[in-house]
Amino acid sequence: MQTHLIIGNIFSFMSAVCIAISVMQKSKKDSMFWQIWDAFFGSLATWVLSAYAALIISIASVIRNVLSYKDKLSKSVTFVIAISSIIVGAISNNIGIIGWLPIASVALYTVCVYWAKNDQQIRYAMFVNMVLWGTHNFYVQAYSGVVANISLCVWTAVQIVKHKK
């Protein structure tokens, strides 16, 4: 296996650990803390794996998650992040239709993070997010990410059922 694939998969695994921890949290703020680290390690993974649209999306996710964590994610900021992520992601997309999956994921998740009133709504959005990223990760050979995305889909579904009110 090539060195960049090994390094990319290590970062992808670190990202997955953070997202797994995030779905276990009982508050939106605590979830966002771990999702900051998820997006940070995801940025490193996508950079190493040369998935540039996903890199832009991951960087936008770090910004979104920090703002959400600090309760600074306003309606206008949400709109700017979603639209700019779509535009810059589209420009930097170097892998065709698969490159659009992270773009769609971040746009959807950014809106959901803004409008989510509780951790359960975040979990639903996270499930969809994991399906989109899992498909992308398979294509860019981030195999630890694929395994993590599948595991996290199951884990998130369990957490959804566990925390159902």
C-alpha positions as a Markdown table, in Angstrom:
| # | Residue | x | y | z |
|---|---|---|---|---|
| 1 | Met | 0.0 | 0.0 | 0.0 |
| 2 | Gln | 1.3 | 3.5 | -0.8 |
| 3 | Thr | 2.4 | 5.7 | 2.0 |
| 4 | His | -0.2 | 8.4 | 1.3 |
| 5 | Leu | -3.0 | 5.8 | 1.6 |
| 6 | Ile | -1.7 | 4.6 | 5.0 |
| 7 | Ile | -1.3 | 8.1 | 6.4 |
| 8 | Gly | -4.7 | 9.1 | 4.9 |
| 9 | Asn | -6.4 | 6.1 | 6.5 |
| 10 | Ile | -4.8 | 6.8 | 9.9 |
| 11 | Phe | -6.2 | 10.4 | 9.8 |
| 12 | Ser | -9.5 | 8.9 | 8.6 |
| 13 | Phe | -9.6 | 6.5 | 11.5 |
| 14 | Met | -8.9 | 9.3 | 14.0 |
| 15 | Ser | -11.7 | 11.3 | 12.5 |
| 16 | Ala | -14.0 | 8.3 | 12.9 |
| 17 | Val | -13.1 | 7.9 | 16.6 |
| 18 | Cys | -14.0 | 11.5 | 17.2 |
| 19 | Ile | -17.4 | 11.2 | 15.4 |
| 20 | Ala | -18.2 | 8.0 | 17.3 |
| 21 | Ile | -17.5 | 9.9 | 20.6 |
| 22 | Ser | -19.7 | 12.8 | 19.4 |
| 23 | Val | -22.8 | 10.7 | 18.8 |
| 24 | Met | -22.6 | 9.4 | 22.4 |
| 25 | Gln | -22.8 | 12.9 | 23.9 |
| 26 | Lys | -25.9 | 14.1 | 25.7 |
| 27 | Ser | -25.7 | 17.7 | 24.6 |
| 28 | Lys | -25.3 | 19.5 | 21.2 |
| 29 | Lys | -22.3 | 21.5 | 22.6 |
| 30 | Asp | -20.5 | 18.3 | 23.6 |
| 31 | Ser | -21.3 | 16.7 | 20.2 |
| 32 | Met | -19.9 | 19.8 | 18.4 |
| 33 | Phe | -16.7 | 19.7 | 20.4 |
| 34 | Trp | -15.9 | 16.2 | 19.2 |
| 35 | Gln | -17.1 | 17.1 | 15.7 |
| 36 | Ile | -14.5 | 19.9 | 15.5 |
| 37 | Trp | -11.8 | 17.2 | 15.9 |
| 38 | Asp | -13.6 | 14.9 | 13.5 |
| 39 | Ala | -13.5 | 17.6 | 10.8 |
| 40 | Phe | -9.9 | 18.5 | 11.6 |
| 41 | Phe | -8.7 | 15.0 | 11.2 |
| 42 | Gly | -11.0 | 14.6 | 8.1 |
| 43 | Ser | -9.3 | 17.6 | 6.6 |
| 44 | Leu | -5.9 | 16.0 | 7.0 |
| 45 | Ala | -7.1 | 12.7 | 5.6 |
| 46 | Thr | -8.7 | 14.3 | 2.5 |
| 47 | Trp | -5.6 | 16.5 | 1.9 |
| 48 | Val | -3.3 | 13.5 | 2.0 |
| 49 | Leu | -5.7 | 11.5 | -0.2 |
| 50 | Ser | -6.0 | 14.4 | -2.7 |
| 51 | Ala | -9.7 | 14.7 | -2.5 |
| 52 | Tyr | -9.8 | 18.4 | -2.8 |
| 53 | Ala | -13.5 | 19.1 | -2.7 |
| 54 | Ala | -13.7 | 17.0 | 0.5 |
| 55 | Leu | -10.8 | 19.0 | 1.9 |
| 56 | Ile | -12.6 | 22.3 | 1.4 |
| 57 | Ile | -15.8 | 20.8 | 2.8 |
| 58 | Ser | -13.9 | 19.5 | 5.9 |
| 59 | Ile | -12.3 | 22.9 | 6.5 |
| 60 | Ala | -15.8 | 24.5 | 6.2 |
| 61 | Ser | -17.0 | 21.9 | 8.7 |
| 62 | Val | -14.3 | 22.8 | 11.2 |
| 63 | Ile | -15.5 | 26.5 | 10.9 |
| 64 | Arg | -19.1 | 25.5 | 11.2 |
| 65 | Asn | -18.6 | 23.3 | 14.2 |
| 66 | Val | -16.4 | 25.8 | 16.1 |
| 67 | Leu | -19.1 | 28.5 | 15.5 |
| 68 | Ser | -21.9 | 26.1 | 16.6 |
| 69 | Tyr | -19.8 | 25.1 | 19.7 |
| 70 | Lys | -19.5 | 28.8 | 20.6 |
| 71 | Asp | -23.2 | 29.4 | 19.9 |
| 72 | Lys | -22.2 | 31.8 | 17.1 |
| 73 | Leu | -23.9 | 30.0 | 14.2 |
| 74 | Ser | -26.4 | 32.5 | 13.0 |
| 75 | Lys | -28.9 | 32.1 | 10.1 |
| 76 | Ser | -26.8 | 34.3 | 7.9 |
| 77 | Val | -23.5 | 32.6 | 8.8 |
| 78 | Thr | -25.2 | 29.2 | 8.2 |
| 79 | Phe | -26.3 | 30.4 | 4.7 |
| 80 | Val | -22.8 | 31.8 | 3.9 |
| 81 | Ile | -21.1 | 28.5 | 5.0 |
| 82 | Ala | -23.5 | 26.3 | 3.0 |
| 83 | Ile | -23.4 | 28.4 | -0.2 |
| 84 | Ser | -19.6 | 29.1 | -0.1 |
| 85 | Ser | -19.0 | 25.4 | 0.6 |
| 86 | Ile | -21.1 | 24.4 | -2.4 |
| 87 | Ile | -19.3 | 27.0 | -4.7 |
| 88 | Val | -15.8 | 26.4 | -3.6 |
| 89 | Gly | -16.3 | 22.6 | -3.3 |
| 90 | Ala | -17.7 | 22.6 | -6.9 |
| 91 | Ile | -14.7 | 24.5 | -8.1 |
| 92 | Ser | -12.2 | 22.3 | -6.3 |
| 93 | Asn | -14.0 | 19.0 | -7.2 |
| 94 | Asn | -11.4 | 16.8 | -8.9 |
| 95 | Ile | -13.3 | 13.4 | -8.8 |
| 96 | Gly | -16.6 | 14.0 | -10.6 |
| 97 | Ile | -19.9 | 13.0 | -9.2 |
| 98 | Ile | -18.4 | 11.3 | -6.1 |
| 99 | Gly | -16.8 | 14.7 | -5.2 |
| 100 | Trp | -20.3 | 16.1 | -4.9 |
| 101 | Leu | -21.2 | 13.7 | -2.0 |
| 102 | Pro | -19.2 | 15.7 | 0.6 |
| 103 | Ile | -20.5 | 18.9 | -0.8 |
| 104 | Ala | -24.1 | 17.7 | -0.4 |
| 105 | Ser | -23.3 | 16.3 | 3.0 |
| 106 | Val | -21.9 | 19.6 | 4.4 |
| 107 | Ala | -24.7 | 21.7 | 2.9 |
| 108 | Leu | -27.3 | 19.4 | 4.5 |
| 109 | Tyr | -25.5 | 19.0 | 7.8 |
| 110 | Thr | -24.8 | 22.8 | 8.1 |
| 111 | Val | -28.4 | 23.6 | 7.8 |
| 112 | Cys | -29.4 | 20.8 | 10.2 |
| 113 | Val | -26.8 | 21.9 | 12.8 |
| 114 | Tyr | -28.3 | 25.4 | 12.7 |
| 115 | Trp | -31.9 | 24.3 | 13.0 |
| 116 | Ala | -31.4 | 21.3 | 15.3 |
| 117 | Lys | -33.0 | 21.9 | 18.7 |
| 118 | Asn | -31.5 | 18.8 | 20.4 |
| 119 | Asp | -28.9 | 16.1 | 20.1 |
| 120 | Gln | -31.4 | 13.6 | 18.6 |
| 121 | Gln | -31.9 | 15.8 | 15.5 |
| 122 | Ile | -28.1 | 16.0 | 15.2 |
| 123 | Arg | -28.0 | 12.2 | 15.2 |
| 124 | Tyr | -30.5 | 11.9 | 12.4 |
| 125 | Ala | -28.5 | 14.3 | 10.3 |
| 126 | Met | -25.3 | 12.5 | 11.2 |
| 127 | Phe | -26.7 | 9.2 | 9.9 |
| 128 | Val | -27.3 | 10.7 | 6.4 |
| 129 | Asn | -23.9 | 12.4 | 6.6 |
| 130 | Met | -22.2 | 9.0 | 7.3 |
| 131 | Val | -23.9 | 7.4 | 4.3 |
| 132 | Leu | -22.7 | 10.2 | 1.9 |
| 133 | Trp | -19.2 | 10.2 | 3.4 |
| 134 | Gly | -18.9 | 6.4 | 3.4 |
| 135 | Thr | -19.6 | 6.3 | -0.3 |
| 136 | His | -17.0 | 9.0 | -1.0 |
| 137 | Asn | -14.5 | 7.4 | 1.3 |
| 138 | Phe | -14.8 | 4.1 | -0.6 |
| 139 | Tyr | -14.0 | 5.9 | -3.9 |
| 140 | Val | -11.0 | 7.7 | -2.6 |
| 141 | Gln | -9.7 | 4.6 | -0.9 |
| 142 | Ala | -10.1 | 5.8 | 2.7 |
| 143 | Tyr | -11.0 | 2.3 | 3.7 |
| 144 | Ser | -10.7 | 2.8 | 7.4 |
| 145 | Gly | -13.2 | 5.6 | 6.9 |
| 146 | Val | -15.6 | 3.3 | 5.1 |
| 147 | Val | -15.5 | 0.8 | 7.9 |
| 148 | Ala | -15.9 | 3.6 | 10.3 |
| 149 | Asn | -18.8 | 5.1 | 8.3 |
| 150 | Ile | -20.7 | 1.8 | 8.2 |
| 151 | Ser | -20.0 | 1.2 | 11.9 |
| 152 | Leu | -21.1 | 4.7 | 12.7 |
| 153 | Cys | -24.3 | 4.3 | 10.8 |
| 154 | Val | -25.1 | 1.3 | 12.9 |
| 155 | Trp | -23.9 | 3.1 | 16.1 |
| 156 | Thr | -25.8 | 6.2 | 15.3 |
| 157 | Ala | -29.0 | 4.2 | 14.7 |
| 158 | Val | -28.5 | 2.5 | 18.0 |
| 159 | Gln | -28.1 | 5.9 | 19.7 |
| 160 | Ile | -31.2 | 7.2 | 18.0 |
| 161 | Val | -33.2 | 4.3 | 19.3 |
| 162 | Lys | -31.6 | 4.6 | 22.8 |
| 163 | His | -32.3 | 8.3 | 23.1 |
| 164 | Lys | -35.7 | 8.3 | 21.5 |
| 165 | Lys | -38.1 | 10.2 | 23.7 |
